[in-house]
Amino acid sequence: MGRLAAEIESRLMAALTPAALEVIDDSHEHRGHAGHRGDDAESHFTVKIRASAFAGLNRVARQRAVYAALGELVAPDRIHALRIIADVPEAL
């Protein structure tokens, strides 16, 4: 796991206390595309997260909670693309 992926994981764990969390670096799939900054650069991610904190929230509100937890990491020069799959533990 790269440095940025580890920081994403750390912030989400601290803010949302998820029952399950997977941070996937998809950057290698985007070589040559906009936002990719080089062979080893972390820029594109998928986050799969299940947290009780999402109970009662719709999909957009869940994504906003993830973005809020990540703060300034969600900037074009840090995370170019972020796919979020967010749900409550009971739903999966």
PDB file of N, CA, C and O in Angstrom:
ATOM      1  N   MET A   1       0.850  -1.174   0.000  1.00  0.00           N
ATOM      2  CA  MET A   1       0.000   0.000   0.000  1.00  0.00           C
ATOM      3  C   MET A   1       0.891   1.231   0.000  1.00  0.00           C
ATOM      4  O   MET A   1       1.825   1.336   0.795  1.00  0.00           O
ATOM      5  N   GLY A   2       0.595   2.153  -0.892  1.00  0.00           N
ATOM      6  CA  GLY A   2       1.374   3.374  -0.984  1.00  0.00           C
ATOM      7  C   GLY A   2       1.052   4.364   0.127  1.00  0.00           C
ATOM      8  O   GLY A   2       0.117   4.172   0.904  1.00  0.00           O
ATOM      9  N   ARG A   3       1.835   5.407   0.181  1.00  0.00           N
ATOM     10  CA  ARG A   3       1.698   6.415   1.226  1.00  0.00           C
ATOM     11  C   ARG A   3       0.325   7.102   1.200  1.00  0.00           C
ATOM     12  O   ARG A   3      -0.295   7.282   2.248  1.00  0.00           O
ATOM     13  N   LEU A   4      -0.145   7.482   0.018  1.00  0.00           N
ATOM     14  CA  LEU A   4      -1.437   8.170  -0.085  1.00  0.00           C
ATOM     15  C   LEU A   4      -2.584   7.217   0.248  1.00  0.00           C
ATOM     16  O   LEU A   4      -3.526   7.606   0.939  1.00  0.00           O
ATOM     17  N   ALA A   5      -2.519   5.992  -0.228  1.00  0.00           N
ATOM     18  CA  ALA A   5      -3.546   4.998   0.099  1.00  0.00           C
ATOM     19  C   ALA A   5      -3.607   4.762   1.608  1.00  0.00           C
ATOM     20  O   ALA A   5      -4.694   4.636   2.171  1.00  0.00           O
ATOM     21  N   ALA A   6      -2.464   4.701   2.255  1.00  0.00           N
ATOM     22  CA  ALA A   6      -2.417   4.516   3.704  1.00  0.00           C
ATOM     23  C   ALA A   6      -3.026   5.715   4.435  1.00  0.00           C
ATOM     24  O   ALA A   6      -3.699   5.549   5.452  1.00  0.00           O
ATOM     25  N   GLU A   7      -2.791   6.904   3.922  1.00  0.00           N
ATOM     26  CA  GLU A   7      -3.372   8.107   4.534  1.00  0.00           C
ATOM     27  C   GLU A   7      -4.890   8.116   4.358  1.00  0.00           C
ATOM     28  O   GLU A   7      -5.614   8.498   5.278  1.00  0.00           O
ATOM     29  N   ILE A   8      -5.377   7.702   3.196  1.00  0.00           N
ATOM     30  CA  ILE A   8      -6.823   7.591   2.972  1.00  0.00           C
ATOM     31  C   ILE A   8      -7.418   6.627   3.994  1.00  0.00           C
ATOM     32  O   ILE A   8      -8.413   6.940   4.647  1.00  0.00           O
ATOM     33  N   GLU A   9      -6.807   5.459   4.127  1.00  0.00           N
ATOM     34  CA  GLU A   9      -7.290   4.460   5.077  1.00  0.00           C
ATOM     35  C   GLU A   9      -7.291   4.995   6.506  1.00  0.00           C
ATOM     36  O   GLU A   9      -8.267   4.814   7.234  1.00  0.00           O
ATOM     37  N   SER A  10      -6.233   5.636   6.900  1.00  0.00           N
ATOM     38  CA  SER A  10      -6.114   6.169   8.255  1.00  0.00           C
ATOM     39  C   SER A  10      -7.200   7.197   8.553  1.00  0.00           C
ATOM     40  O   SER A  10      -7.824   7.155   9.613  1.00  0.00           O
ATOM     41  N   ARG A  11      -7.423   8.109   7.631  1.00  0.00           N
ATOM     42  CA  ARG A  11      -8.432   9.156   7.854  1.00  0.00           C
ATOM     43  C   ARG A  11      -9.841   8.582   7.902  1.00  0.00           C
ATOM     44  O   ARG A  11     -10.653   9.006   8.724  1.00  0.00           O
ATOM     45  N   LEU A  12     -10.139   7.625   7.033  1.00  0.00           N
ATOM     46  CA  LEU A  12     -11.474   7.030   7.043  1.00  0.00           C
ATOM     47  C   LEU A  12     -11.702   6.205   8.303  1.00  0.00           C
ATOM     48  O   LEU A  12     -12.800   6.223   8.859  1.00  0.00           O
ATOM     49  N   MET A  13     -10.689   5.488   8.760  1.00  0.00           N
ATOM     50  CA  MET A  13     -10.813   4.727  10.000  1.00  0.00           C
ATOM     51  C   MET A  13     -11.084   5.654  11.178  1.00  0.00           C
ATOM     52  O   MET A  13     -11.944   5.372  12.013  1.00  0.00           O
ATOM     53  N   ALA A  14     -10.355   6.752  11.241  1.00  0.00           N
ATOM     54  CA  ALA A  14     -10.504   7.681  12.360  1.00  0.00           C
ATOM     55  C   ALA A  14     -11.855   8.392  12.343  1.00  0.00           C
ATOM     56  O   ALA A  14     -12.471   8.570  13.394  1.00  0.00           O
ATOM     57  N   ALA A  15     -12.316   8.794  11.179  1.00  0.00           N
ATOM     58  CA  ALA A  15     -13.529   9.601  11.091  1.00  0.00           C
ATOM     59  C   ALA A  15     -14.816   8.782  11.100  1.00  0.00           C
ATOM     60  O   ALA A  15     -15.822   9.216  11.661  1.00  0.00           O
ATOM     61  N   LEU A  16     -14.792   7.593  10.479  1.00  0.00           N
ATOM     62  CA  LEU A  16     -16.045   6.855  10.274  1.00  0.00           C
ATOM     63  C   LEU A  16     -16.103   5.505  10.980  1.00  0.00           C
ATOM     64  O   LEU A  16     -17.152   4.862  10.981  1.00  0.00           O
ATOM     65  N   THR A  17     -15.014   5.065  11.574  1.00  0.00           N
ATOM     66  CA  THR A  17     -14.932   3.787  12.282  1.00  0.00           C
ATOM     67  C   THR A  17     -15.665   2.680  11.517  1.00  0.00           C
ATOM     68  O   THR A  17     -16.626   2.106  12.030  1.00  0.00           O
ATOM     69  N   PRO A  18     -15.222   2.384  10.312  1.00  0.00           N
ATOM     70  CA  PRO A  18     -15.941   1.408   9.496  1.00  0.00           C
ATOM     71  C   PRO A  18     -15.819  -0.026   9.993  1.00  0.00           C
ATOM     72  O   PRO A  18     -14.823  -0.405  10.611  1.00  0.00           O
ATOM     73  N   ALA A  19     -16.857  -0.819   9.709  1.00  0.00           N
ATOM     74  CA  ALA A  19     -16.818  -2.254   9.982  1.00  0.00           C
ATOM     75  C   ALA A  19     -15.961  -2.955   8.939  1.00  0.00           C
ATOM     76  O   ALA A  19     -15.370  -4.000   9.209  1.00  0.00           O
ATOM     77  N   ALA A  20     -15.897  -2.376   7.752  1.00  0.00           N
ATOM     78  CA  ALA A  20     -15.070  -2.916   6.672  1.00  0.00           C
ATOM     79  C   ALA A  20     -14.579  -1.759   5.816  1.00  0.00           C
ATOM     80  O   ALA A  20     -15.313  -0.806   5.554  1.00  0.00           O
ATOM     81  N   LEU A  21     -13.334  -1.856   5.387  1.00  0.00           N
ATOM     82  CA  LEU A  21     -12.743  -0.802   4.561  1.00  0.00           C
ATOM     83  C   LEU A  21     -11.710  -1.416   3.634  1.00  0.00           C
ATOM     84  O   LEU A  21     -10.851  -2.190   4.056  1.00  0.00           O
ATOM     85  N   GLU A  22     -11.812  -1.054   2.362  1.00  0.00           N
ATOM     86  CA  GLU A  22     -10.821  -1.471   1.381  1.00  0.00           C
ATOM     87  C   GLU A  22     -10.474  -0.258   0.529  1.00  0.00           C
ATOM     88  O   GLU A  22     -11.356   0.366  -0.061  1.00  0.00           O
ATOM     89  N   VAL A  23      -9.199   0.072   0.465  1.00  0.00           N
ATOM     90  CA  VAL A  23      -8.707   1.164  -0.369  1.00  0.00           C
ATOM     91  C   VAL A  23      -7.881   0.539  -1.483  1.00  0.00           C
ATOM     92  O   VAL A  23      -6.870  -0.118  -1.236  1.00  0.00           O
ATOM     93  N   ILE A  24      -8.328   0.756  -2.708  1.00  0.00           N
ATOM     94  CA  ILE A  24      -7.692   0.138  -3.869  1.00  0.00           C
ATOM     95  C   ILE A  24      -7.068   1.230  -4.732  1.00  0.00           C
ATOM     96  O   ILE A  24      -7.749   2.169  -5.144  1.00  0.00           O
ATOM     97  N   ASP A  25      -5.784   1.103  -5.000  1.00  0.00           N
ATOM     98  CA  ASP A  25      -5.089   2.049  -5.877  1.00  0.00           C
ATOM     99  C   ASP A  25      -5.289   1.597  -7.323  1.00  0.00           C
ATOM    100  O   ASP A  25      -4.720   0.593  -7.752  1.00  0.00           O
ATOM    101  N   ASP A  26      -6.098   2.342  -8.063  1.00  0.00           N
ATOM    102  CA  ASP A  26      -6.401   2.041  -9.459  1.00  0.00           C
ATOM    103  C   ASP A  26      -5.513   2.821 -10.427  1.00  0.00           C
ATOM    104  O   ASP A  26      -5.757   2.789 -11.633  1.00  0.00           O
ATOM    105  N   SER A  27      -4.514   3.502  -9.944  1.00  0.00           N
ATOM    106  CA  SER A  27      -3.711   4.411 -10.759  1.00  0.00           C
ATOM    107  C   SER A  27      -3.095   3.735 -11.970  1.00  0.00           C
ATOM    108  O   SER A  27      -3.028   4.332 -13.045  1.00  0.00           O
ATOM    109  N   HIS A  28      -2.648   2.505 -11.812  1.00  0.00           N
ATOM    110  CA  HIS A  28      -2.003   1.789 -12.919  1.00  0.00           C
ATOM    111  C   HIS A  28      -2.947   1.612 -14.113  1.00  0.00           C
ATOM    112  O   HIS A  28      -2.485   1.446 -15.242  1.00  0.00           O
ATOM    113  N   GLU A  29      -4.244   1.646 -13.880  1.00  0.00           N
ATOM    114  CA  GLU A  29      -5.224   1.496 -14.959  1.00  0.00           C
ATOM    115  C   GLU A  29      -5.409   2.787 -15.758  1.00  0.00           C
ATOM    116  O   GLU A  29      -6.099   2.793 -16.777  1.00  0.00           O
ATOM    117  N   HIS A  30      -4.801   3.870 -15.303  1.00  0.00           N
ATOM    118  CA  HIS A  30      -5.022   5.183 -15.909  1.00  0.00           C
ATOM    119  C   HIS A  30      -3.761   5.797 -16.495  1.00  0.00           C
ATOM    120  O   HIS A  30      -3.728   6.996 -16.772  1.00  0.00           O
ATOM    121  N   ARG A  31      -2.730   4.996 -16.686  1.00  0.00           N
ATOM    122  CA  ARG A  31      -1.498   5.514 -17.296  1.00  0.00           C
ATOM    123  C   ARG A  31      -1.804   6.128 -18.654  1.00  0.00           C
ATOM    124  O   ARG A  31      -2.487   5.526 -19.483  1.00  0.00           O
ATOM    125  N   GLY A  32      -1.297   7.317 -18.866  1.00  0.00           N
ATOM    126  CA  GLY A  32      -1.526   8.018 -20.119  1.00  0.00           C
ATOM    127  C   GLY A  32      -2.805   8.823 -20.155  1.00  0.00           C
ATOM    128  O   GLY A  32      -3.048   9.545 -21.121  1.00  0.00           O
ATOM    129  N   HIS A  33      -3.631   8.717 -19.126  1.00  0.00           N
ATOM    130  CA  HIS A  33      -4.881   9.468 -19.060  1.00  0.00           C
ATOM    131  C   HIS A  33      -4.687  10.745 -18.250  1.00  0.00           C
ATOM    132  O   HIS A  33      -3.692  10.902 -17.543  1.00  0.00           O
ATOM    133  N   ALA A  34      -5.630  11.632 -18.362  1.00  0.00           N
ATOM    134  CA  ALA A  34      -5.589  12.878 -17.589  1.00  0.00           C
ATOM    135  C   ALA A  34      -5.527  12.564 -16.100  1.00  0.00           C
ATOM    136  O   ALA A  34      -6.200  11.653 -15.618  1.00  0.00           O
ATOM    137  N   GLY A  35      -4.734  13.309 -15.397  1.00  0.00           N
ATOM    138  CA  GLY A  35      -4.623  13.155 -13.955  1.00  0.00           C
ATOM    139  C   GLY A  35      -3.593  12.156 -13.493  1.00  0.00           C
ATOM    140  O   GLY A  35      -3.257  12.142 -12.309  1.00  0.00           O
ATOM    141  N   HIS A  36      -3.079  11.322 -14.367  1.00  0.00           N
ATOM    142  CA  HIS A  36      -2.030  10.370 -13.976  1.00  0.00           C
ATOM    143  C   HIS A  36      -0.695  11.089 -14.050  1.00  0.00           C
ATOM    144  O   HIS A  36      -0.367  11.706 -15.063  1.00  0.00           O
ATOM    145  N   ARG A  37       0.083  11.005 -12.962  1.00  0.00           N
ATOM    146  CA  ARG A  37       1.299  11.808 -12.861  1.00  0.00           C
ATOM    147  C   ARG A  37       2.586  11.009 -12.995  1.00  0.00           C
ATOM    148  O   ARG A  37       3.651  11.523 -12.653  1.00  0.00           O
ATOM    149  N   GLY A  38       2.531   9.809 -13.465  1.00  0.00           N
ATOM    150  CA  GLY A  38       3.752   9.014 -13.617  1.00  0.00           C
ATOM    151  C   GLY A  38       3.529   7.582 -13.197  1.00  0.00           C
ATOM    152  O   GLY A  38       2.499   7.251 -12.611  1.00  0.00           O
ATOM    153  N   ASP A  39       4.492   6.733 -13.495  1.00  0.00           N
ATOM    154  CA  ASP A  39       4.336   5.298 -13.276  1.00  0.00           C
ATOM    155  C   ASP A  39       4.008   4.924 -11.830  1.00  0.00           C
ATOM    156  O   ASP A  39       3.154   4.068 -11.601  1.00  0.00           O
ATOM    157  N   ASP A  40       4.657   5.535 -10.867  1.00  0.00           N
ATOM    158  CA  ASP A  40       4.453   5.165  -9.469  1.00  0.00           C
ATOM    159  C   ASP A  40       3.540   6.109  -8.714  1.00  0.00           C
ATOM    160  O   ASP A  40       3.361   5.960  -7.505  1.00  0.00           O
ATOM    161  N   ALA A  41       2.955   7.082  -9.406  1.00  0.00           N
ATOM    162  CA  ALA A  41       2.125   8.077  -8.735  1.00  0.00           C
ATOM    163  C   ALA A  41       0.780   7.483  -8.345  1.00  0.00           C
ATOM    164  O   ALA A  41       0.152   6.767  -9.127  1.00  0.00           O
ATOM    165  N   GLU A  42       0.347   7.786  -7.131  1.00  0.00           N
ATOM    166  CA  GLU A  42      -0.981   7.402  -6.667  1.00  0.00           C
ATOM    167  C   GLU A  42      -1.928   8.548  -7.017  1.00  0.00           C
ATOM    168  O   GLU A  42      -1.719   9.676  -6.569  1.00  0.00           O
ATOM    169  N   SER A  43      -2.950   8.279  -7.799  1.00  0.00           N
ATOM    170  CA  SER A  43      -3.844   9.359  -8.231  1.00  0.00           C
ATOM    171  C   SER A  43      -5.294   8.928  -8.368  1.00  0.00           C
ATOM    172  O   SER A  43      -6.187   9.771  -8.289  1.00  0.00           O
ATOM    173  N   HIS A  44      -5.556   7.645  -8.569  1.00  0.00           N
ATOM    174  CA  HIS A  44      -6.903   7.129  -8.800  1.00  0.00           C
ATOM    175  C   HIS A  44      -7.185   6.007  -7.797  1.00  0.00           C
ATOM    176  O   HIS A  44      -6.394   5.073  -7.661  1.00  0.00           O
ATOM    177  N   PHE A  45      -8.316   6.108  -7.100  1.00  0.00           N
ATOM    178  CA  PHE A  45      -8.624   5.139  -6.048  1.00  0.00           C
ATOM    179  C   PHE A  45     -10.078   4.701  -6.094  1.00  0.00           C
ATOM    180  O   PHE A  45     -10.956   5.423  -6.567  1.00  0.00           O
ATOM    181  N   THR A  46     -10.305   3.489  -5.584  1.00  0.00           N
ATOM    182  CA  THR A  46     -11.639   3.007  -5.245  1.00  0.00           C
ATOM    183  C   THR A  46     -11.642   2.769  -3.752  1.00  0.00           C
ATOM    184  O   THR A  46     -10.722   2.156  -3.209  1.00  0.00           O
ATOM    185  N   VAL A  47     -12.681   3.255  -3.086  1.00  0.00           N
ATOM    186  CA  VAL A  47     -12.859   3.034  -1.653  1.00  0.00           C
ATOM    187  C   VAL A  47     -14.154   2.250  -1.463  1.00  0.00           C
ATOM    188  O   VAL A  47     -15.228   2.694  -1.869  1.00  0.00           O
ATOM    189  N   LYS A  48     -14.037   1.082  -0.843  1.00  0.00           N
ATOM    190  CA  LYS A  48     -15.204   0.289  -0.461  1.00  0.00           C
ATOM    191  C   LYS A  48     -15.279   0.361   1.057  1.00  0.00           C
ATOM    192  O   LYS A  48     -14.363  -0.067   1.758  1.00  0.00           O
ATOM    193  N   ILE A  49     -16.378   0.906   1.552  1.00  0.00           N
ATOM    194  CA  ILE A  49     -16.489   1.151   2.984  1.00  0.00           C
ATOM    195  C   ILE A  49     -17.892   0.823   3.483  1.00  0.00           C
ATOM    196  O   ILE A  49     -18.889   1.191   2.861  1.00  0.00           O
ATOM    197  N   ARG A  50     -17.951   0.124   4.616  1.00  0.00           N
ATOM    198  CA  ARG A  50     -19.212  -0.157   5.298  1.00  0.00           C
ATOM    199  C   ARG A  50     -19.089   0.417   6.707  1.00  0.00           C
ATOM    200  O   ARG A  50     -18.193   0.037   7.462  1.00  0.00           O
ATOM    201  N   ALA A  51     -19.986   1.326   7.054  1.00  0.00           N
ATOM    202  CA  ALA A  51     -19.900   1.977   8.360  1.00  0.00           C
ATOM    203  C   ALA A  51     -21.288   2.276   8.905  1.00  0.00           C
ATOM    204  O   ALA A  51     -22.183   2.684   8.165  1.00  0.00           O
ATOM    205  N   SER A  52     -21.454   2.072  10.187  1.00  0.00           N
ATOM    206  CA  SER A  52     -22.716   2.411  10.846  1.00  0.00           C
ATOM    207  C   SER A  52     -23.006   3.900  10.742  1.00  0.00           C
ATOM    208  O   SER A  52     -24.162   4.316  10.814  1.00  0.00           O
ATOM    209  N   ALA A  53     -21.965   4.702  10.575  1.00  0.00           N
ATOM    210  CA  ALA A  53     -22.136   6.155  10.450  1.00  0.00           C
ATOM    211  C   ALA A  53     -22.982   6.517   9.237  1.00  0.00           C
ATOM    212  O   ALA A  53     -23.500   7.631   9.163  1.00  0.00           O
ATOM    213  N   PHE A  54     -23.135   5.605   8.287  1.00  0.00           N
ATOM    214  CA  PHE A  54     -23.917   5.864   7.083  1.00  0.00           C
ATOM    215  C   PHE A  54     -25.400   5.564   7.257  1.00  0.00           C
ATOM    216  O   PHE A  54     -26.186   5.829   6.347  1.00  0.00           O
ATOM    217  N   ALA A  55     -25.799   5.021   8.395  1.00  0.00           N
ATOM    218  CA  ALA A  55     -27.204   4.663   8.615  1.00  0.00           C
ATOM    219  C   ALA A  55     -28.095   5.891   8.431  1.00  0.00           C
ATOM    220  O   ALA A  55     -27.840   6.949   9.007  1.00  0.00           O
ATOM    221  N   GLY A  56     -29.122   5.737   7.636  1.00  0.00           N
ATOM    222  CA  GLY A  56     -30.074   6.814   7.396  1.00  0.00           C
ATOM    223  C   GLY A  56     -29.630   7.828   6.349  1.00  0.00           C
ATOM    224  O   GLY A  56     -30.379   8.750   6.025  1.00  0.00           O
ATOM    225  N   LEU A  57     -28.430   7.671   5.820  1.00  0.00           N
ATOM    226  CA  LEU A  57     -27.927   8.613   4.818  1.00  0.00           C
ATOM    227  C   LEU A  57     -28.135   8.054   3.416  1.00  0.00           C
ATOM    228  O   LEU A  57     -27.984   6.854   3.185  1.00  0.00           O
ATOM    229  N   ASN A  58     -28.479   8.928   2.492  1.00  0.00           N
ATOM    230  CA  ASN A  58     -28.569   8.482   1.100  1.00  0.00           C
ATOM    231  C   ASN A  58     -27.175   8.402   0.496  1.00  0.00           C
ATOM    232  O   ASN A  58     -26.189   8.750   1.147  1.00  0.00           O
ATOM    233  N   ARG A  59     -27.094   7.944  -0.749  1.00  0.00           N
ATOM    234  CA  ARG A  59     -25.802   7.723  -1.404  1.00  0.00           C
ATOM    235  C   ARG A  59     -24.956   8.991  -1.461  1.00  0.00           C
ATOM    236  O   ARG A  59     -23.751   8.950  -1.209  1.00  0.00           O
ATOM    237  N   VAL A  60     -25.583  10.111  -1.790  1.00  0.00           N
ATOM    238  CA  VAL A  60     -24.844  11.377  -1.901  1.00  0.00           C
ATOM    239  C   VAL A  60     -24.312  11.805  -0.535  1.00  0.00           C
ATOM    240  O   VAL A  60     -23.172  12.259  -0.435  1.00  0.00           O
ATOM    241  N   ALA A  61     -25.106  11.671   0.498  1.00  0.00           N
ATOM    242  CA  ALA A  61     -24.670  12.046   1.848  1.00  0.00           C
ATOM    243  C   ALA A  61     -23.528  11.151   2.324  1.00  0.00           C
ATOM    244  O   ALA A  61     -22.626  11.620   3.018  1.00  0.00           O
ATOM    245  N   ARG A  62     -23.557   9.888   1.966  1.00  0.00           N
ATOM    246  CA  ARG A  62     -22.467   8.976   2.328  1.00  0.00           C
ATOM    247  C   ARG A  62     -21.176   9.390   1.641  1.00  0.00           C
ATOM    248  O   ARG A  62     -20.110   9.392   2.256  1.00  0.00           O
ATOM    249  N   GLN A  63     -21.275   9.741   0.365  1.00  0.00           N
ATOM    250  CA  GLN A  63     -20.088  10.192  -0.360  1.00  0.00           C
ATOM    251  C   GLN A  63     -19.555  11.489   0.221  1.00  0.00           C
ATOM    252  O   GLN A  63     -18.342  11.673   0.324  1.00  0.00           O
ATOM    253  N   ARG A  64     -20.450  12.388   0.600  1.00  0.00           N
ATOM    254  CA  ARG A  64     -20.011  13.641   1.229  1.00  0.00           C
ATOM    255  C   ARG A  64     -19.279  13.372   2.538  1.00  0.00           C
ATOM    256  O   ARG A  64     -18.309  14.059   2.858  1.00  0.00           O
ATOM    257  N   ALA A  65     -19.734  12.385   3.293  1.00  0.00           N
ATOM    258  CA  ALA A  65     -19.059  12.031   4.555  1.00  0.00           C
ATOM    259  C   ALA A  65     -17.641  11.526   4.289  1.00  0.00           C
ATOM    260  O   ALA A  65     -16.713  11.844   5.033  1.00  0.00           O
ATOM    261  N   VAL A  66     -17.481  10.744   3.234  1.00  0.00           N
ATOM    262  CA  VAL A  66     -16.148  10.253   2.873  1.00  0.00           C
ATOM    263  C   VAL A  66     -15.257  11.421   2.455  1.00  0.00           C
ATOM    264  O   VAL A  66     -14.112  11.517   2.898  1.00  0.00           O
ATOM    265  N   TYR A  67     -15.776  12.307   1.606  1.00  0.00           N
ATOM    266  CA  TYR A  67     -15.000  13.473   1.170  1.00  0.00           C
ATOM    267  C   TYR A  67     -14.617  14.349   2.369  1.00  0.00           C
ATOM    268  O   TYR A  67     -13.492  14.843   2.441  1.00  0.00           O
ATOM    269  N   ALA A  68     -15.541  14.539   3.297  1.00  0.00           N
ATOM    270  CA  ALA A  68     -15.248  15.356   4.488  1.00  0.00           C
ATOM    271  C   ALA A  68     -14.134  14.725   5.312  1.00  0.00           C
ATOM    272  O   ALA A  68     -13.264  15.428   5.824  1.00  0.00           O
ATOM    273  N   ALA A  69     -14.159  13.400   5.441  1.00  0.00           N
ATOM    274  CA  ALA A  69     -13.119  12.704   6.206  1.00  0.00           C
ATOM    275  C   ALA A  69     -11.751  12.834   5.539  1.00  0.00           C
ATOM    276  O   ALA A  69     -10.729  12.898   6.222  1.00  0.00           O
ATOM    277  N   LEU A  70     -11.733  12.874   4.221  1.00  0.00           N
ATOM    278  CA  LEU A  70     -10.463  12.954   3.499  1.00  0.00           C
ATOM    279  C   LEU A  70      -9.920  14.368   3.415  1.00  0.00           C
ATOM    280  O   LEU A  70      -8.721  14.552   3.209  1.00  0.00           O
ATOM    281  N   GLY A  71     -10.774  15.370   3.570  1.00  0.00           N
ATOM    282  CA  GLY A  71     -10.337  16.765   3.603  1.00  0.00           C
ATOM    283  C   GLY A  71      -9.521  17.169   2.397  1.00  0.00           C
ATOM    284  O   GLY A  71      -9.924  16.949   1.255  1.00  0.00           O
ATOM    285  N   GLU A  72      -8.361  17.767   2.660  1.00  0.00           N
ATOM    286  CA  GLU A  72      -7.525  18.336   1.594  1.00  0.00           C
ATOM    287  C   GLU A  72      -6.865  17.282   0.710  1.00  0.00           C
ATOM    288  O   GLU A  72      -6.247  17.627  -0.297  1.00  0.00           O
ATOM    289  N   LEU A  73      -6.983  16.004   1.068  1.00  0.00           N
ATOM    290  CA  LEU A  73      -6.448  14.969   0.180  1.00  0.00           C
ATOM    291  C   LEU A  73      -7.202  14.941  -1.151  1.00  0.00           C
ATOM    292  O   LEU A  73      -6.658  14.555  -2.185  1.00  0.00           O
ATOM    293  N   VAL A  74      -8.465  15.360  -1.095  1.00  0.00           N
ATOM    294  CA  VAL A  74      -9.288  15.357  -2.311  1.00  0.00           C
ATOM    295  C   VAL A  74      -9.055  16.673  -3.046  1.00  0.00           C
ATOM    296  O   VAL A  74      -9.884  17.584  -3.028  1.00  0.00           O
ATOM    297  N   ALA A  75      -7.917  16.734  -3.681  1.00  0.00           N
ATOM    298  CA  ALA A  75      -7.519  17.887  -4.496  1.00  0.00           C
ATOM    299  C   ALA A  75      -6.883  17.323  -5.748  1.00  0.00           C
ATOM    300  O   ALA A  75      -6.271  16.256  -5.700  1.00  0.00           O
ATOM    301  N   PRO A  76      -7.013  18.014  -6.868  1.00  0.00           N
ATOM    302  CA  PRO A  76      -6.486  17.482  -8.130  1.00  0.00           C
ATOM    303  C   PRO A  76      -5.003  17.093  -8.094  1.00  0.00           C
ATOM    304  O   PRO A  76      -4.578  16.206  -8.833  1.00  0.00           O
ATOM    305  N   ASP A  77      -4.228  17.744  -7.248  1.00  0.00           N
ATOM    306  CA  ASP A  77      -2.806  17.402  -7.185  1.00  0.00           C
ATOM    307  C   ASP A  77      -2.525  16.255  -6.210  1.00  0.00           C
ATOM    308  O   ASP A  77      -1.375  15.839  -6.067  1.00  0.00           O
ATOM    309  N   ARG A  78      -3.551  15.741  -5.544  1.00  0.00           N
ATOM    310  CA  ARG A  78      -3.402  14.597  -4.623  1.00  0.00           C
ATOM    311  C   ARG A  78      -4.198  13.405  -5.153  1.00  0.00           C
ATOM    312  O   ARG A  78      -3.624  12.451  -5.678  1.00  0.00           O
ATOM    313  N   ILE A  79      -5.520  13.465  -5.012  1.00  0.00           N
ATOM    314  CA  ILE A  79      -6.398  12.418  -5.525  1.00  0.00           C
ATOM    315  C   ILE A  79      -7.108  12.979  -6.744  1.00  0.00           C
ATOM    316  O   ILE A  79      -7.909  13.906  -6.630  1.00  0.00           O
ATOM    317  N   HIS A  80      -6.824  12.429  -7.887  1.00  0.00           N
ATOM    318  CA  HIS A  80      -7.453  12.900  -9.125  1.00  0.00           C
ATOM    319  C   HIS A  80      -8.848  12.299  -9.293  1.00  0.00           C
ATOM    320  O   HIS A  80      -9.773  12.993  -9.714  1.00  0.00           O
ATOM    321  N   ALA A  81      -9.004  11.026  -8.969  1.00  0.00           N
ATOM    322  CA  ALA A  81     -10.288  10.351  -9.135  1.00  0.00           C
ATOM    323  C   ALA A  81     -10.534   9.429  -7.946  1.00  0.00           C
ATOM    324  O   ALA A  81      -9.631   8.735  -7.480  1.00  0.00           O
ATOM    325  N   LEU A  82     -11.779   9.438  -7.465  1.00  0.00           N
ATOM    326  CA  LEU A  82     -12.140   8.625  -6.309  1.00  0.00           C
ATOM    327  C   LEU A  82     -13.506   7.992  -6.557  1.00  0.00           C
ATOM    328  O   LEU A  82     -14.514   8.689  -6.678  1.00  0.00           O
ATOM    329  N   ARG A  83     -13.524   6.671  -6.630  1.00  0.00           N
ATOM    330  CA  ARG A  83     -14.775   5.924  -6.745  1.00  0.00           C
ATOM    331  C   ARG A  83     -15.124   5.452  -5.343  1.00  0.00           C
ATOM    332  O   ARG A  83     -14.298   4.842  -4.664  1.00  0.00           O
ATOM    333  N   ILE A  84     -16.360   5.738  -4.906  1.00  0.00           N
ATOM    334  CA  ILE A  84     -16.772   5.414  -3.543  1.00  0.00           C
ATOM    335  C   ILE A  84     -17.935   4.432  -3.582  1.00  0.00           C
ATOM    336  O   ILE A  84     -18.957   4.678  -4.223  1.00  0.00           O
ATOM    337  N   ILE A  85     -17.759   3.322  -2.888  1.00  0.00           N
ATOM    338  CA  ILE A  85     -18.844   2.354  -2.679  1.00  0.00           C
ATOM    339  C   ILE A  85     -19.063   2.341  -1.172  1.00  0.00           C
ATOM    340  O   ILE A  85     -18.269   1.763  -0.430  1.00  0.00           O
ATOM    341  N   ALA A  86     -20.142   2.980  -0.722  1.00  0.00           N
ATOM    342  CA  ALA A  86     -20.374   3.162   0.708  1.00  0.00           C
ATOM    343  C   ALA A  86     -21.734   2.585   1.098  1.00  0.00           C
ATOM    344  O   ALA A  86     -22.743   2.824   0.434  1.00  0.00           O
ATOM    345  N   ASP A  87     -21.734   1.819   2.190  1.00  0.00           N
ATOM    346  CA  ASP A  87     -22.974   1.211   2.653  1.00  0.00           C
ATOM    347  C   ASP A  87     -22.904   0.993   4.164  1.00  0.00           C
ATOM    348  O   ASP A  87     -21.859   1.191   4.784  1.00  0.00           O
ATOM    349  N   VAL A  88     -24.030   0.585   4.742  1.00  0.00           N
ATOM    350  CA  VAL A  88     -24.069   0.251   6.160  1.00  0.00           C
ATOM    351  C   VAL A  88     -23.775  -1.238   6.304  1.00  0.00           C
ATOM    352  O   VAL A  88     -24.069  -2.001   5.384  1.00  0.00           O
ATOM    353  N   PRO A  89     -23.213  -1.673   7.411  1.00  0.00           N
ATOM    354  CA  PRO A  89     -22.847  -3.079   7.572  1.00  0.00           C
ATOM    355  C   PRO A  89     -24.014  -4.053   7.366  1.00  0.00           C
ATOM    356  O   PRO A  89     -23.820  -5.122   6.787  1.00  0.00           O
ATOM    357  N   GLU A  90     -25.205  -3.711   7.822  1.00  0.00           N
ATOM    358  CA  GLU A  90     -26.345  -4.603   7.738  1.00  0.00           C
ATOM    359  C   GLU A  90     -26.794  -4.845   6.298  1.00  0.00           C
ATOM    360  O   GLU A  90     -27.432  -5.860   6.016  1.00  0.00           O
ATOM    361  N   ALA A  91     -26.473  -3.937   5.391  1.00  0.00           N
ATOM    362  CA  ALA A  91     -26.955  -4.023   4.010  1.00  0.00           C
ATOM    363  C   ALA A  91     -26.159  -5.004   3.173  1.00  0.00           C
ATOM    364  O   ALA A  91     -26.625  -5.429   2.115  1.00  0.00           O
ATOM    365  N   LEU A  92     -24.980  -5.370   3.618  1.00  0.00           N
ATOM    366  CA  LEU A  92     -24.126  -6.232   2.784  1.00  0.00           C
ATOM    367  C   LEU A  92     -23.987  -7.627   3.349  1.00  0.00           C
ATOM    368  O   LEU A  92     -23.302  -8.465   2.763  1.00  0.00           O
TER     369      LEU A  92
END
